[in-house]
Amino acid sequence: MAIKHTAHLPYGFNAGFSLDLANALRVEWEPDVPRIRSPRRRAKFFAAYVAARREFMTDVATSIGGSFAVIDFAGDGMPITHEVVEPGVKH
């Protein structure tokens, strides 16, 4: 069983998140892997990506009833980030 979500990000990019509980998080990019040269635009894009990933991982945590630790090993001058994602409230 895979959990999937597509996030619309700045500058015309989409990130297709998927997590098969037997595997790691996957992100598929459309139209291509982002290559943003401007430091300001790259920071804006990365913040939007982290927020979208957090939303997806919160949905996953809520579905399975558990928490996740998420660590980004971002390259290209972006900071390494880490956070614990807790399950949301089921309605």
C-alpha positions, -999 to 999 in steps of 0.1 A, spaced: 0 0 0 15 33 -11 4 67 2 7 95 -25 3 132 -27 12 159 -54 22 193 -42 22 224 -64 54 244 -57 66 278 -68 80 285 -103 58 259 -120 72 228 -103 52 198 -89 65 173 -63 49 139 -64 54 124 -29 50 87 -23 57 64 6 54 26 4 57 15 40 83 -10 30 105 17 14 117 52 18 101 85 8 102 91 -29 98 125 -47 92 127 -84 96 161 -99 76 177 -128 85 190 -153 121 182 -142 143 183 -111 144 220 -100 176 239 -107 171 273 -92 202 295 -93 190 326 -74 197 322 -37 165 341 -28 143 320 -51 160 288 -40 153 296 -3 116 304 -12 113 272 -31 130 251 -4 107 265 23 76 256 1 90 221 -4 96 216 33 60 227 41 46 204 14 67 175 26 56 182 62 19 181 51 24 148 33 43 132 62 17 144 87 -10 127 65 12 95 65 17 97 103 -20 102 109 -28 72 86 -5 48 104 -8 63 139 29 70 144 55 97 143 84 102 118 118 118 120 127 136 88 162 147 80 171 166 48 206 164 35 201 193 11 229 202 -12 236 233 -33 240 256 -3 207 248 14 207 240 51 203 206 65 170 204 82 154 180 107 121 176 124 98 151 140 64 149 123 35 139 146 2 125 136 -26 149 131 -61 145 145 -84 121 126 -118 134 118 
